Amino acid sequence: MGAFSSSGTTDELGPDEDPGGGPPGCSADPGSPAGEGDVPGEPPGSELLAALLDGMDAALCAFDAAGTVTHWNREAERVLGWTAHEAVGRAGFAGWAVRRADADEVRARLMSAMDAPGRQVHEFALLRKDGGRVLVRTQSAGVRGADGKPAGVYCAFSEVHAQVDLERAIALSEALLEDASWGVVLVDVDLRPTVVNAYAARALGGGRTALLGRPLGELLVQGVEELEAALHHVLAEGAPTAPAELWVTLRTAEGERRRCWRSGFLRLASPLTEEPVPLGVGWLFRDVTAAKLAEREADRLRFRTSQLHRAARTASECEDPMEAATSLLDFALAGFADHVLVDLVAGDPTADGRLVRTAGTPVDGPGPCLLVAGGSIPVRYGPGHPALQAVERTGSVRTSGGAGGAAWATERRWPGDAAHALCTVLRSRGRTLGALTFLRAANRAAFERPDTAYAETVAARVAGAVDLARAVRPTT
């Protein structure tokens, strides 16, 4: 990181002890070999030291005990513009690298490191060769001679903004890898975690060290293919322009958990090589499952509210109340269920009558809800049937077939593809009119509590239409 004067310099800092004399920092005989102990064929000691100093990334200069510059490397030349030939041999920085008004203070602070233990850090305003000023941060330390006495000072310095940028980068990386509010995982080129911060460890359900080096497939039950594809893309093409939302299923001690992670990716490359060598991928993510579920529920509620509004407008134009009821059900089915069945109490609703099939969707496929042709057909529901339970409880019943398949549906007199059912009671003017059954196929999720509330809202409107139809036509 430093360079010597063109006439050569010693490989010690401090006054030259050669009895032949000469200026400090220069060999008494510039033409003599650099060191008696040099191995033939190897670079002389002073040339090796000069090469090492010139190869350093920080600017470096050194002073002997009298404050004369003895070393000056190429980075120092780049920062200040002064060459090693111009700098080595000068008495301190006064008049050339520092304003004369500041020279005494700068000299005193630099040379104080010669007698102080450890390193000292200072900030100075130095002068460039072109007259400009540059604020630098220095680290200086004393140098001892062979006899153990103070022999000089070496000083490494860099521009303050470069040092601050470096410190910020280090501070940022440490903060991200410790207590960031985002999960941070560094993945190597084999797609194995090498660094995991605390947030990511909690999200992945393991300790920070226990997760290192493990394949991602051991941590995720579902979604690992999408995640690995994203990591491969980043290694090959670079980081995507926008975050991606990945749904994954985690394997935990409590069972499997479905999570949504909003993820960003950064390709990591070594800064020490001319050609960028990939070191892996930085994966940053945040768990947004709660927000996504709330957003999904809001979208679902907005859609269902719109459907009920459209259904009410359509039903209001129907002359036949039963036609209005089936129209309501057609709108309610959209996105909610695959089949719907209307079973009404036969005869007087106040009596303990049987349930008869009055309307429903086609058994063999999707279609509109239609009234049963040729009159109502009694349904042979066995004891404990969900529709009968809904009537008895004047409430709603949810059930699923599980592994029962078509036999489960056939036993309950439902279409063969039914796997999930939601039965709710039809009531109007304080009387039970029948039961309304919504059915879903096996490729859809089971009914949940929010679905029950929606089904009961639909049932209340259908019951009003049915009650009106019976009041207008008692024989219905």
Secondary structure, 3 states (H helix, E strand, C coil): CCECCCCCCCCCCCCCCCCCCCCCCCCCCCCCCCCCCCCCCCCCHHHHHHHHHHCCCCEEEEEECCCEEEEECHHHHHHHCCCHHHHCCCECCECCCECHHHHHHHHHHHHHHHCCCCCEEEEEEEECCCCCEEEEEEEEEEEECCCCCEEEEEEEEEEHHHHHHHHHHHHHHHHHCCCCCCEEEEECCCCCEEEECHHHHHHHCCCCCCCCCCCHHHCEEECHHHHHHHHHHHHHHCCCCCCEEEEEEEEECCEEEEEEEEEEEEEEECCCCCCCCEEEEEEEEEECHHHHHHHHHHHHHHHHHHHHHHHHHHHCCCCCHHHHHHHHHHHHHCCCCCEEEEEEECCCCCCCCCEEEEEECCCCCCCCCEECCCCCEECCCCCCCHHHHHHHHCCEEEEECHHHHHHHHHHCCCCCCEEEEEEEEEEECCEEEEEEEEEEECCCCCCCHHHHHHHHHHHHHHHHHHHHHHHHCCCC
